[in-house]
Amino acid sequence: MKKNIGFALILFILGLIAFPGQISAFSFSATNFSGTFAYDVTGGDIGNLDPRFSYEYTESNFNTFLTGSFDFTYIPSYPDIDDIRQNPATDWKWTVGLSDLTLPWQNTALPSMKISHVASFNDIMTGVNWAQALYDEYVPIEVCYTFDYSFTGPTGGHADFYLGTNLDAQWLPECLPDYYYGEFQSDARVDITADPIPEPISLVLFGAGLAGVRLYRRKKSK
């Protein structure tokens, strides 16, 4: 009896050692979005509408332009970005959440969304490349963009992004008039996490040990 109890306790301890390392995740959150969106069906260098970015696109003649900025928080627990890239075939559980999202030109609140999917870094990059190829084939556009970020502390920072493109007028006829310009400020929040997938042996050890301890408690109570 004592040997069985001892074996169950050993399994339980091994499970505790193996299991906690599997439940942490890197966390990325973006908030406080603000910026400018402009669209002109006739074309024209609308980049000049925003003096911060006109110097980058004076020769591009884009008819759609988006500038923005946001604050971010990044907590690099295991796995961090380097862990994922160095193990491209390892599966992780990815979760993306959107909350407090409002369409700036319609002032319409959208419901919060959360999507989870198990995939490796290779899977994601394959999907991204496939989507890019499909986009290039059916919606060929000219794009120029920049993305800059800086950390303002150990786990937080600020980012700016600028996107100029020639967008076919057929893609926005029901959303916007032929000419549109507006600034936006959004309380939207984007949360991204990547969790390790627990190894089967860890779950077996944890479960077997837990079952053993429960069995021991039942016999002791009797």
N, C-alpha and C positions, 0 to 999 in steps of 0.2 A: 504493500500500500504506500509506504513512504517513498519507495523508488518511483512509483507512478506519479506521485505528487511532485517529487523533485524534478522529474523529467518534464512535467507540464509547466512548472515554473521556469525551467531553463528555456523551453520553447517560447514562453511568454516574454521573457527578458530579451531573447534574440529578436523576437518580433518587434518589441519596442525600440530596439537599437536600429533595426532595418527600416521600420515604417516611418518614423518622424522625418527622416531625411527625404522622404518622397512627397511631403505635403506642402513644402514651401514653393513659392513661385516668384519670378520677377514680375514687377508691377509697373505699368506705365499709365499715367493719367494726363489728359490735356483738358484745360479749362480756359475761360475768359477769351473766347474767340472774338476778334474784331477785324475789320478791314473794309475793302471797297470792291464792288463788283460793277463792271460796265460791259454793255453789249450794244453793238450798232450793226444792223443788218447791211448797211452800205459800205462797211469797212472803215478805213481811216485809222490814223494812229491814235487810238484811244488811250494808249499808255500815257500820253501827255496830260490826261485828266488828273493823274496823280503825280505831283512833282517829285515824289520820292523815287519813282521808278522810271520816269520818262527817259533818263539818260541811258538806260539799258536797252530800250526798244525803239529808239527813234527811227531806225531803218527797217523795222519789221512789219509795220502797217497791219497790226492785228485788229480783228473786229470784236474780240472778247478778251476781257482782262479781269483777273482776280488777284487781289493782294490781301494779305491777312497776317495775323499774328496770334499767338496763344502762349499761355504759361503751361509748363509741364512738370510733372513729378515722376522720377524714375528711381525705383528701389531695386538694386541689382542683387537680389538674393538668388539662390540656385533654383532654376537655371538662369544665368544672365545671357545676354546676347552672344557673348563669346562661346559659352557652353553650347548653345544651339548651333552656331555656325561650325564649331569644331566637331560636332557629332551630327552630320547632315542626314544620316539615315535613321536617327533615333526619333521615335514618336513622342510628341508632347501634346497635351490637351490645351488648345488655344481657346480663349474666351474673349470676345469683343462685346463691349456694352456701349450703347448710346442712350443718353438721358438728357432731359431738359432741352430738347432740340425743337427749334421753331424756324419755319421758312421765313427768311427775312423780307421777301417781297410780298408775301401774303399774310404775314403775322399769324400763321396757323401753327398751333402746337402739335407735335407728333408724339405718338406713344413711345415710351421707353422700349428699347430692344436689347436683347442679349442673345448672342449666338456662340455656341461651343462646337468645336470640331477637333478630332484627333488627326494630326498630320506631322510629318517630318519637315525639316527645312527643305529637303529636296522636293517633297510634294508641293510645298508652297511655291517654290521657285518655278517648278514645272507649270503650275497653274497660272502664275503671273506671266510667264513667257507665252503660254497659250492664249491668255486673254489679250496680251499686247499684240500678238500676231493677228488675232481675230479683229481687234480694234483697228489696226493698221489697214486690214483688207477692206473692211466695210465702212469705216469712218476715217478716211485718210485726212489728217489735219496737220498743220504746221504748228509746232509747239516750242516755246522757249520758257524755261522756268529756272528759278533758283530757290534754294532752301538753306537758311542759315539758322544756327542755334548756338546758345552759349549757356553754361551752367552758372547760376547765381549763388549756388550753395552745394553742399555734398550730394543732395538728391533732387534738386530742383533747378529750373532754368526758364529761358524764354526763347521762342522760335519765331522767325518771320519767313513767309513764303510768298513768291510772286509767280504768277502764271499768265502768259500771254499766248493766244492761239487764234487761228482763223477757223471759226466754227460755222458749219453749214447752217443757213437760216432755217432749214426744215426741222432742226432739232429743238428749237425753242419757240415755235409760233404760238403755242397755247399758254406758255408760262410768262412770256414777256412781250412788251410791245416792240416795234422795230428798233426803237432806241430806248435804252434803259441805263440809268446810272444811280447807284445808291451806296451808302455806307451802312455797315451792319455791326451790331454789337450783340453777342449771343452768350447766354448762360449755359450753352450746351457743354456736355461733359463726355469725353471718350475714355473708356477704360479698357486696357489690354493686359491680359495675364497669360503666362504659359506655365502649366503645371506638368511635372513629370508623371508618367504613367506608372503606377506601382507595379513592381515586378511580381509575378505570381508567387515566387518563393517567399517574398516578404509577407504577402497576404496569408499564405498557408501557415507560416510560423506564427504570425500574430493571432490568426483565428484558432489554431490548435492550442496555443498557450492560453488564450482567453477561455476556450472551452474547458481546458483542464482546471483552471482556477475556479470556474463556476462549479464544476463537478466536485472539487475539493470542498467548496463552501457548503454545498448541499449535504455532503456526507458529514461534515463537521456539525451542521445544524441538527441533523438527525441524532 
